[in-house]
Amino acid sequence: MHISKYKTFSLFLLLSLKTYSSSFFVSHNASSNGDGSFNNPWQFQTALNHPVLLMPGDTVWLKGGTYTGTYMSNISFACKTKGTESKPIIFRNYKNERVTIDGDLTYTLFCNVNECEYTWFWGIEFTNSSKTDRKQGRNGTVYCTAKNIKFINLIIHDMGSGIDCWKTAENAEIYGCIIYHIGNNQLNGGNWEGHGHGMYLQNDTFGVKKIHNNFIFNTFGYGLKIWQTTTTAPIGNFDLQKNIIFNGGSASENLGGIGNNYRTHNFFVLSNGSNNPLRNTVIKNNYTYSDPNQPRPPVNAFGLNYGVVNFILDSNFLTCQTRLGLSNTPVFQAKVTNNTFMAGIPAEYGYYLWGFLQTDYPQNNYVSAVPKSGLQYFINQNKYEKDKFHLAIYNWDSLKTVEIDLSKNGFKTGEKYQLINVMNYFSDTINGTCFDNGKISIPMTGHDCVNVNGSSQKPVNSFPKFGAFVLKKSNYIPNNTSISHNITENKSIFVFPNPISNSCTFFYNSNNDNNYKISIYNTLGKIIKTLEIINGKADFIRDSEQNGFYFYKLIYKGETILAKGKLILN
């Protein structure tokens, strides 16, 4: 009878302790002795330090609140976590709560090469709340030199730079982010010029940087900048698709306008070396807008100076002037098709229309002036959160209300939705209901832009002519059920009895391989004992350990196996 109970209990534990991935929690007011549980969460930097309990495939949920920190004198938070390709470590906002990482140091989040990899940051806000005047340098950036990092659905604003992702950051992905009010002003002669870009990207010609489905707008410097500071290193392998970029440079107090040589850009994509043109780059299905009320409307520049090789510019909707190389560019090997090149900038600014001849690239649509009537809109579904969409509306009639058809995006009559104005993301939300097979009515008046921290200049408001929105199905709270870690390991371990008073036994079918060990940790991550598994079991005899929670992991040849659990000492 005793043996039967033992086997039954062992079977129960065997089934219950098959662990594929775990969730841990972080809070802005956590204590230093947190264990990562919901009721006793870690501090943010503790989780970033990759505590021993955190394993590839795990998710760290950040509870709502504002997080500040000083990892070093110039770094607010530094990432040290290392997942794997099939099992990334994910940092994500819990139940769609507002999680704000607020940093007034040089680097808000620092992901350094060789210190972290295969880590995702998802749904988190990064900002610098300082009200310091923008007529001086501005701190704060999400800074990445590490490999295989993903930045997903972040909100990044009011920092010195948005996302800086350098050439060692191989295979980085920046997806679904909202980036605005980035940079500061700098006096050049008699003109205030804007500096600091929504994204500043470099890449070598191995690995691919994917930049998809982002909003970038109302920056001080450029919207999206690809540029290599050295003139001798190769640059390329970018994949830029479905980004909505508008009013680059409009946050600057640049009042030069006509006669000021400083230019503003939505796209600024080019190399910096005569022997190193930009290579192997795809720019497809992106959308821009350039408000004529800016001091100098932003343009789009691709492959100036030293040209491009194996470059695709396809199916983009590009307003204002677009420049493709120059007359003296040494090489411009590009496929330029199916784009709409619209308007240009007035001749008094020194350039007119597109900066190239229409006959140079005939397989495109050319519109010489901004339309005075008509409606055009573009909808992009979020691949990580399927019930969320990005929407750009060109309302050339300046109508007060426009009608959008969402039937092709899975919306039906009676379906409720939320529509969020990205230019005032936290304060301008419309709740509505679809009619007539998924159609919605969107007001294009009554919207404004949130103010820039540290600047008295009102941001350019492009409504009703142009609007950009995040569209969500109503009451949608994202979770991690759609994440596939492709976990193939199926290790299991059980312990009996648990809770324990004086001793217990760990059981694991190791086929008599003595390379398996059990490591037992306290809540601070300190190893208190390591046990060797012999003939499928290991005995733990309690010494002077205090009552409470402890944790264990299965180790094979020095590496953690995906099996772990909690040990309770009574």
C-alpha positions as CSV (number, residue, x, y, z in Angstrom):
1,M,0.0,0.0,0.0
2,H,2.8,2.4,0.9
3,I,4.5,1.5,-2.5
4,S,1.3,2.1,-4.4
5,K,0.8,5.6,-2.9
6,Y,4.5,6.4,-3.6
7,K,4.1,5.4,-7.3
8,T,0.9,7.3,-7.6
9,F,2.4,10.4,-6.1
10,S,5.5,10.0,-8.2
11,L,3.4,9.8,-11.4
12,F,1.5,12.9,-10.4
13,L,4.8,14.8,-9.9
14,L,6.3,13.4,-13.1
15,L,3.3,14.8,-15.1
16,S,3.0,18.1,-13.3
17,L,6.7,19.0,-13.5
18,K,7.1,18.7,-17.2
19,T,8.1,22.3,-17.8
20,Y,8.4,23.8,-21.2
21,S,8.6,27.5,-20.4
22,S,8.0,29.6,-17.3
23,S,6.7,33.1,-16.5
24,F,8.4,35.4,-14.1
25,F,7.4,38.9,-13.0
26,V,9.0,42.3,-12.5
27,S,7.7,45.3,-10.7
28,H,8.8,49.0,-10.5
29,N,8.6,48.8,-6.7
30,A,10.0,45.3,-6.2
31,S,12.4,44.6,-3.3
32,S,15.9,43.5,-3.8
33,N,15.2,39.9,-2.5
34,G,12.4,39.2,-5.0
35,D,12.2,35.7,-6.4
36,G,10.4,36.5,-9.7
37,S,7.0,35.3,-8.6
38,F,3.9,37.3,-9.1
39,N,3.7,38.3,-5.4
40,N,7.4,38.8,-4.9
41,P,8.6,40.0,-8.3
42,W,12.2,40.8,-9.4
43,Q,13.5,44.3,-10.0
44,F,13.9,45.0,-13.7
45,Q,17.7,45.0,-13.7
46,T,17.7,41.8,-11.6
47,A,15.8,40.1,-14.4
48,L,18.1,41.6,-17.1
49,N,21.1,40.1,-15.2
50,H,19.8,36.7,-16.2
51,P,19.2,35.1,-12.8
52,V,19.8,31.3,-12.6
53,L,16.1,30.6,-12.6
54,L,15.5,32.4,-15.9
55,M,15.9,30.0,-18.8
56,P,15.7,30.2,-22.6
57,G,12.0,30.2,-23.6
58,D,10.9,32.0,-20.5
59,T,8.8,35.2,-20.4
60,V,9.4,38.0,-17.9
61,W,6.3,40.0,-17.4
62,L,6.7,43.7,-16.4
63,K,3.9,45.0,-14.3
64,G,2.5,48.5,-14.9
65,G,4.4,51.5,-13.6
66,T,7.4,53.7,-14.2
67,Y,10.9,52.2,-13.9
68,T,14.0,54.2,-13.3
69,G,17.5,52.8,-12.7
70,T,21.3,53.4,-12.8
71,Y,23.1,50.4,-13.9
72,M,26.2,52.5,-14.5
73,S,26.9,56.2,-14.6
74,N,25.7,56.4,-18.2
75,I,23.4,53.4,-18.5
76,S,19.9,53.1,-17.0
77,F,19.5,49.4,-17.7
78,A,21.7,46.8,-19.3
79,C,20.6,43.5,-20.8
80,K,22.6,40.3,-20.0
81,T,20.1,37.7,-20.9
82,K,20.9,35.0,-23.5
83,G,18.1,32.9,-25.0
84,T,18.4,30.7,-28.0
85,E,17.1,30.9,-31.6
86,S,14.2,28.6,-30.9
87,K,13.7,29.8,-27.2
88,P,14.2,33.5,-26.9
89,I,13.9,35.2,-23.5
90,I,11.0,37.7,-23.7
91,F,10.5,40.9,-21.7
92,R,6.9,42.1,-22.1
93,N,4.3,44.3,-20.5
94,Y,1.8,42.3,-18.3
95,K,-1.8,42.3,-19.6
96,N,-1.2,45.3,-21.8
97,E,-0.5,47.6,-18.8
98,R,1.5,50.7,-19.4
99,V,5.1,50.0,-18.5
100,T,7.4,53.0,-18.8
101,I,11.2,52.8,-18.7
102,D,12.2,56.4,-17.9
103,G,15.9,57.2,-18.3
104,D,17.8,60.4,-18.3
105,L,21.2,58.8,-18.8
106,T,23.1,58.4,-22.1
107,Y,21.6,54.9,-22.7
108,T,18.2,53.9,-21.4
109,L,18.5,50.3,-22.4
110,F,21.9,49.0,-23.5
111,C,22.2,45.6,-25.3
112,N,25.9,45.0,-25.8
113,V,27.5,42.6,-28.2
114,N,28.6,39.3,-26.5
115,E,26.6,40.1,-23.4
116,C,23.1,39.3,-24.6
117,E,21.4,37.6,-27.5
118,Y,18.1,36.1,-28.6
119,T,16.2,38.5,-26.3
120,W,12.9,40.2,-27.2
121,F,11.5,43.4,-25.7
122,W,7.8,43.7,-26.3
123,G,5.1,46.3,-25.6
124,I,7.2,48.5,-23.4
125,E,7.4,52.3,-23.4
126,F,10.9,54.0,-23.3
127,T,11.2,57.7,-22.7
128,N,13.1,60.6,-21.0
129,S,10.6,62.6,-19.0
130,S,13.1,65.4,-18.4
131,K,11.8,68.9,-19.2
132,T,15.3,70.2,-20.0
133,D,15.3,72.6,-22.9
134,R,15.8,71.0,-26.3
135,K,18.4,73.6,-27.2
136,Q,21.0,71.3,-25.8
137,G,22.0,67.7,-25.9
138,R,19.4,65.1,-25.0
139,N,20.0,61.8,-23.3
140,G,18.3,58.5,-23.7
141,T,18.3,55.8,-26.4
142,V,17.6,52.1,-26.9
143,Y,21.1,51.1,-27.9
144,C,21.9,47.8,-29.5
145,T,25.2,46.2,-30.6
146,A,24.1,42.6,-29.7
147,K,23.1,39.9,-32.1
148,N,19.6,38.5,-32.6
149,I,17.6,41.0,-30.5
150,K,14.0,41.9,-31.3
151,F,12.2,45.1,-30.4
152,I,8.5,44.5,-30.8
153,N,5.6,47.0,-30.5
154,L,7.6,49.4,-28.3
155,I,6.6,53.1,-27.8
156,I,9.8,55.3,-27.8
157,H,9.6,59.0,-27.4
158,D,11.3,62.2,-26.2
159,M,14.8,60.7,-26.1
160,G,18.0,61.9,-27.6
161,S,17.9,59.0,-30.2
162,G,15.2,56.4,-30.8
163,I,16.7,53.0,-31.6
164,D,20.4,52.9,-32.4
165,C,21.1,49.5,-34.0
166,W,24.7,49.1,-35.1
167,K,26.5,46.8,-37.5
168,T,27.4,44.1,-34.9
169,A,23.7,43.7,-34.1
170,E,23.3,41.0,-36.6
171,N,19.8,39.8,-37.5
172,A,18.1,42.5,-35.4
173,E,14.3,43.0,-35.9
174,I,12.5,46.2,-35.1
175,Y,8.8,45.6,-35.5
176,G,5.6,47.5,-34.8
177,C,7.2,50.3,-32.8
178,I,5.9,53.9,-32.4
179,I,8.8,56.4,-32.3
180,Y,8.4,60.2,-32.0
181,H,9.8,63.4,-30.6
182,I,13.4,62.1,-30.8
183,G,16.4,64.4,-30.7
184,N,17.4,68.0,-29.9
185,N,18.3,71.3,-31.5
186,Q,21.8,72.5,-32.3
187,L,22.8,76.0,-33.3
188,N,24.7,76.1,-36.6
189,G,25.6,79.6,-37.5
190,G,22.3,81.5,-37.2
191,N,20.1,78.4,-37.7
192,W,18.8,75.9,-35.2
193,E,19.2,72.5,-36.7
194,G,17.6,69.3,-35.6
195,H,19.7,66.3,-34.5
196,G,18.7,62.8,-33.3
197,H,16.9,60.3,-35.4
198,G,13.9,57.9,-34.9
199,M,16.2,55.0,-36.0
200,Y,19.9,55.2,-36.7
201,L,20.9,51.9,-38.4
202,Q,24.1,50.4,-39.6
203,N,24.7,46.9,-40.9
204,D,27.5,44.8,-42.4
205,T,26.8,42.6,-45.4
206,F,26.0,39.5,-43.4
207,G,22.9,39.0,-41.4
208,V,19.7,41.0,-42.3
209,K,18.1,43.8,-40.3
210,K,14.4,43.7,-40.5
211,I,12.6,47.0,-40.0
212,H,8.9,46.4,-40.5
213,N,5.5,48.0,-39.7
214,N,6.8,50.9,-37.6
215,F,5.5,54.5,-37.1
216,I,8.3,57.2,-37.0
217,F,7.3,60.8,-36.9
218,N,7.8,64.4,-35.6
219,T,11.5,63.9,-35.0
220,F,14.2,66.6,-34.6
221,G,16.6,64.9,-37.0
222,Y,15.7,62.3,-39.6
223,G,13.0,59.7,-39.4
224,L,14.9,56.6,-40.4
225,K,18.7,57.0,-41.1
226,I,21.0,54.4,-42.6
227,W,24.5,55.6,-42.7
228,Q,28.0,54.3,-41.9
229,T,30.4,56.6,-40.1
230,T,33.4,54.8,-41.6
231,T,34.1,55.1,-45.3
232,T,35.9,51.7,-45.6
233,A,33.5,49.2,-44.2
234,P,30.7,47.6,-46.3
235,I,27.1,48.4,-45.5
236,G,23.9,46.7,-46.5
237,N,21.4,43.8,-46.0
238,F,18.4,45.9,-44.8
239,D,14.8,44.9,-45.2
240,L,12.5,47.9,-44.7
241,Q,8.8,47.2,-45.2
242,K,5.4,48.6,-44.3
243,N,6.7,51.5,-42.2
244,I,4.7,54.7,-41.9
245,I,7.1,57.6,-41.6
246,F,6.0,61.2,-41.7
247,N,7.0,64.8,-40.8
248,G,10.7,64.0,-40.2
249,G,12.4,66.9,-38.6
250,S,9.2,68.7,-37.7
251,A,10.0,68.8,-33.9
252,S,13.0,70.9,-34.5
253,E,13.0,74.6,-34.0
254,N,14.7,75.0,-37.4
255,L,13.3,78.3,-38.7
256,G,15.7,78.6,-41.5
257,G,13.3,77.4,-44.2
258,I,14.4,79.0,-47.6
259,G,18.1,79.6,-47.6
260,N,18.9,77.1,-44.9
261,N,20.9,74.2,-46.3
262,Y,20.0,71.8,-43.5
263,R,17.6,69.3,-44.9
264,T,15.0,67.2,-43.2
265,H,14.2,63.6,-44.2
266,N,11.7,60.9,-43.7
267,F,14.1,58.3,-45.3
268,F,17.8,58.9,-45.4
269,V,19.3,55.6,-46.8
270,L,22.8,55.8,-48.2
271,S,26.5,54.7,-47.8
272,N,29.5,56.7,-46.9
273,G,32.4,55.2,-48.9
274,S,33.3,55.4,-52.6
275,N,34.2,51.7,-52.7
276,N,31.2,50.6,-50.6
277,P,27.8,51.4,-52.1
278,L,24.8,50.3,-50.1
279,R,24.1,46.6,-51.0
280,N,21.3,44.0,-50.9
281,T,18.6,46.2,-49.5
282,V,14.8,46.0,-50.0
283,I,12.5,49.0,-49.4
284,K,8.9,47.9,-50.1
285,N,5.4,49.0,-49.2
286,N,6.4,52.0,-47.0
287,Y,4.3,55.2,-46.7
288,T,5.5,58.7,-46.0
289,Y,3.9,62.1,-45.6
290,S,5.5,65.6,-45.6
291,D,3.4,68.4,-44.2
292,P,3.8,71.6,-46.2
293,N,3.5,73.6,-42.9
294,Q,6.9,72.5,-41.8
295,P,9.7,75.0,-42.1
296,R,11.3,72.7,-44.6
297,P,9.2,69.7,-45.8
298,P,11.1,66.4,-45.4
299,V,12.3,64.5,-48.4
300,N,13.3,60.9,-49.1
301,A,16.9,60.1,-50.1
302,F,18.1,56.7,-51.3
303,G,21.6,55.9,-52.5
304,L,23.1,59.4,-52.7
305,N,26.8,59.9,-52.9
306,Y,28.1,56.4,-53.5
307,G,25.2,54.6,-54.9
308,V,23.6,51.2,-54.4
309,V,24.0,47.6,-55.6
310,N,21.2,45.0,-55.7
311,F,18.7,47.6,-54.4
312,I,14.9,47.2,-54.6
313,L,12.5,50.1,-54.2
314,D,9.1,48.7,-54.8
315,S,5.4,49.7,-54.2
316,N,6.2,52.6,-51.8
317,F,4.0,55.6,-51.4
318,L,6.4,58.5,-51.2
319,T,5.3,62.1,-50.8
320,C,7.5,65.2,-51.2
321,Q,10.8,64.9,-53.1
322,T,12.5,61.5,-53.5
323,R,16.1,61.5,-54.5
324,L,17.7,58.4,-56.1
325,G,21.4,58.8,-56.4
326,L,23.0,61.8,-58.1
327,S,24.3,62.5,-61.6
328,N,27.8,61.7,-60.5
329,T,26.9,58.6,-58.3
330,P,29.4,55.9,-59.3
331,V,26.9,53.0,-59.3
332,F,23.1,52.7,-59.1
333,Q,22.1,49.2,-59.7
334,A,18.5,49.3,-58.6
335,K,15.0,48.0,-59.4
336,V,12.6,50.9,-59.0
337,T,9.0,49.8,-59.8
338,N,5.4,50.3,-58.7
339,N,6.1,53.3,-56.5
340,T,4.0,56.4,-56.3
341,F,6.2,59.5,-56.3
342,M,4.1,62.4,-55.3
343,A,4.6,66.1,-55.5
344,G,8.1,67.4,-54.6
345,I,9.2,70.5,-52.8
346,P,8.7,74.0,-54.2
347,A,11.4,75.3,-56.5
348,E,12.3,78.2,-54.1
349,Y,13.9,75.6,-51.8
350,G,16.4,74.8,-54.5
351,Y,15.0,71.4,-55.7
352,Y,11.9,70.5,-57.5
353,L,9.8,67.4,-58.0
354,W,11.8,64.1,-57.7
355,G,15.4,64.9,-58.2
356,F,15.5,62.6,-61.2
357,L,13.7,62.3,-64.5
358,Q,10.5,60.4,-64.9
359,T,12.0,58.6,-67.9
360,D,14.8,57.2,-65.7
361,Y,12.3,54.9,-64.0
362,P,9.2,54.7,-66.1
363,Q,7.5,51.8,-64.2
364,N,6.1,54.0,-61.5
365,N,3.2,56.3,-60.8
366,Y,4.2,60.0,-60.9
367,V,1.9,62.7,-59.3
368,S,3.3,66.1,-59.8
369,A,1.2,67.9,-57.2
370,V,-0.6,66.9,-54.0
371,P,-4.1,65.9,-55.0
372,K,-7.0,68.2,-54.0
373,S,-9.5,65.4,-53.7
374,G,-9.8,61.7,-53.1
375,L,-9.1,59.2,-50.2
376,Q,-6.2,56.8,-50.0
377,Y,-5.5,54.6,-47.0
378,F,-3.2,51.7,-46.1
379,I,-3.7,49.0,-43.4
380,N,-1.0,46.7,-42.1
381,Q,-1.8,43.8,-39.7
382,N,0.6,43.2,-36.8
383,K,2.2,39.8,-37.1
384,Y,2.9,39.5,-33.4
385,E,-0.6,40.6,-32.3
386,K,-3.0,39.6,-34.9
387,D,-5.9,41.8,-33.7
388,K,-3.9,45.0,-34.0
389,F,-3.3,47.0,-37.2
390,H,-1.5,50.2,-38.3
391,L,-3.4,52.6,-40.5
392,A,-2.3,55.6,-42.6
393,I,-5.0,57.8,-44.1
394,Y,-4.5,60.4,-46.9
395,N,-7.6,62.6,-46.8
396,W,-6.9,64.9,-49.8
397,D,-10.3,66.5,-49.6
398,S,-9.7,67.4,-45.9
399,L,-13.1,65.9,-45.1
400,K,-14.2,66.0,-41.5
401,T,-15.0,62.3,-41.6
402,V,-13.8,59.4,-43.8
403,E,-15.1,55.9,-44.2
404,I,-12.7,52.9,-44.1
405,D,-13.5,49.4,-45.2
406,L,-12.0,46.8,-42.8
407,S,-13.8,43.7,-44.2
408,K,-10.6,42.4,-45.8
409,N,-9.0,42.6,-42.3
410,G,-11.4,40.3,-40.6
411,F,-13.8,43.0,-39.2
412,K,-17.6,42.3,-39.4
413,T,-20.8,44.2,-38.8
414,G,-21.2,44.8,-35.1
415,E,-17.6,44.2,-34.2
416,K,-16.2,46.7,-31.7
417,Y,-12.9,48.4,-32.1
418,Q,-10.5,51.0,-30.6
419,L,-8.8,53.6,-32.8
420,I,-5.8,55.3,-31.3
421,N,-4.2,58.5,-32.8
422,V,-0.5,57.8,-32.7
423,M,0.3,61.5,-32.5
424,N,-1.4,61.6,-29.0
425,Y,-1.2,57.9,-28.2
426,F,-2.1,57.9,-24.5
427,S,-4.9,60.5,-24.7
428,D,-6.8,60.2,-28.0
429,T,-8.7,56.9,-28.3
430,I,-12.0,56.4,-30.2
431,N,-14.2,53.4,-29.4
432,G,-16.6,52.4,-32.1
433,T,-18.6,49.7,-33.8
434,C,-18.3,48.4,-37.4
435,F,-21.2,48.7,-39.7
436,D,-22.1,47.5,-43.2
437,N,-19.8,44.4,-43.3
438,G,-16.8,45.9,-41.5
439,K,-16.9,49.6,-42.4
440,I,-16.0,52.2,-39.9
441,S,-16.3,56.0,-39.8
442,I,-13.2,58.0,-38.6
443,P,-13.3,61.6,-37.6
444,M,-10.4,63.5,-39.1
445,T,-10.9,66.7,-37.0
446,G,-10.7,67.2,-33.2
447,H,-7.2,65.5,-33.0
448,D,-4.1,67.1,-31.7
449,C,-0.4,66.1,-31.0
450,V,1.1,65.6,-27.6
451,N,3.6,68.3,-26.7
452,V,7.3,67.7,-26.9
453,N,9.1,67.4,-23.5
454,G,11.4,70.4,-23.2
455,S,10.1,72.4,-26.1
456,S,7.5,75.2,-26.4
457,Q,7.1,74.6,-30.1
458,K,3.8,73.0,-31.0
459,P,4.2,69.8,-33.1
460,V,3.0,69.9,-36.6
461,N,-0.6,68.6,-36.7
462,S,-1.4,67.1,-40.2
463,F,-5.1,66.5,-39.5
464,P,-7.4,66.5,-41.4
465,K,-5.2,66.0,-44.5
466,F,-3.3,63.1,-43.0
467,G,-3.8,60.8,-40.0
468,A,-2.0,57.8,-38.6
469,F,-3.7,55.3,-36.2
470,V,-3.3,52.1,-34.3
471,L,-6.5,50.0,-34.7
472,K,-7.4,47.2,-32.3
473,K,-10.3,44.9,-31.9
474,S,-12.0,46.1,-28.7
475,N,-11.1,44.5,-25.3
476,Y,-8.1,42.8,-26.9
477,I,-5.5,42.0,-24.3
478,P,-2.5,40.4,-25.9
479,N,-0.8,37.4,-24.2
480,N,1.9,35.0,-25.1
481,T,-0.2,32.1,-26.3
482,S,0.7,32.8,-29.9
483,I,4.5,32.6,-29.2
484,S,6.1,29.5,-30.6
485,H,9.4,28.7,-29.0
486,N,9.8,25.4,-30.9
487,I,10.8,23.6,-27.8
488,T,11.7,20.0,-28.4
489,E,13.1,19.0,-25.0
490,N,10.9,16.9,-22.8
491,K,12.9,16.5,-19.6
492,S,11.1,15.8,-16.4
493,I,12.1,15.4,-12.8
494,F,10.2,14.9,-9.5
495,V,11.0,15.1,-5.9
496,F,9.5,13.3,-2.9
497,P,8.5,14.4,-0.4
498,N,7.9,18.0,-1.1
499,P,7.4,20.0,1.2
500,I,10.2,18.4,3.2
501,S,11.3,18.5,6.8
502,N,14.8,16.9,6.9
503,S,15.4,15.1,3.6
504,C,14.0,14.3,0.2
505,T,14.9,12.4,-3.0
506,F,15.1,13.7,-6.5
507,F,14.2,11.2,-9.3
508,Y,15.3,11.4,-12.9
509,N,15.6,8.6,-15.5
510,S,19.2,9.4,-16.5
511,N,20.0,5.8,-17.8
512,N,22.8,5.6,-15.2
513,D,24.6,8.5,-16.8
514,N,26.4,10.3,-14.0
515,N,26.8,13.5,-15.9
516,Y,23.4,14.7,-14.5
517,K,23.4,16.9,-11.4
518,I,20.8,18.8,-9.4
519,S,21.6,22.4,-8.4
520,I,19.6,23.9,-5.5
521,Y,19.3,27.7,-5.2
522,N,18.0,30.1,-2.7
523,T,15.7,33.0,-3.7
524,L,18.7,35.2,-4.3
525,G,20.1,32.8,-6.9
526,K,22.9,31.5,-4.7
527,I,23.7,27.8,-5.1
528,I,23.4,26.1,-1.7
529,K,24.0,22.5,-2.8
530,T,24.8,20.5,-5.9
531,L,23.8,16.8,-6.0
532,E,24.9,14.1,-8.3
533,I,22.3,11.8,-9.8
534,I,23.3,8.2,-9.5
535,N,21.2,5.3,-10.8
536,G,18.3,7.8,-11.4
537,K,18.1,9.5,-8.1
538,A,19.8,12.0,-5.8
539,D,19.3,12.4,-2.0
540,F,19.1,15.8,-0.4
541,I,19.7,16.0,3.3
542,R,18.9,19.3,4.9
543,D,21.7,21.0,6.9
544,S,21.1,24.5,8.3
545,E,18.8,25.8,5.6
546,Q,16.1,28.1,6.8
547,N,12.4,27.4,6.1
548,G,11.1,28.8,2.9
549,F,11.2,28.4,-0.8
550,Y,14.2,27.1,-2.8
551,F,14.5,26.2,-6.4
552,Y,16.2,23.4,-8.3
553,K,17.5,22.8,-11.8
554,L,18.6,19.8,-13.7
555,I,22.2,20.2,-15.1
556,Y,23.8,18.0,-17.7
557,K,27.5,18.3,-18.4
558,G,27.5,21.8,-17.0
559,E,24.5,23.1,-19.0
560,T,21.0,23.6,-17.8
561,I,18.3,21.2,-18.9
562,L,14.8,22.4,-19.3
563,A,13.5,21.0,-16.0
564,K,13.2,22.9,-12.8
565,G,10.9,23.3,-9.9
566,K,10.3,24.7,-6.4
567,L,11.4,23.1,-3.2
568,I,9.6,23.9,0.1
569,L,11.4,23.5,3.4
570,N,9.2,23.3,6.5
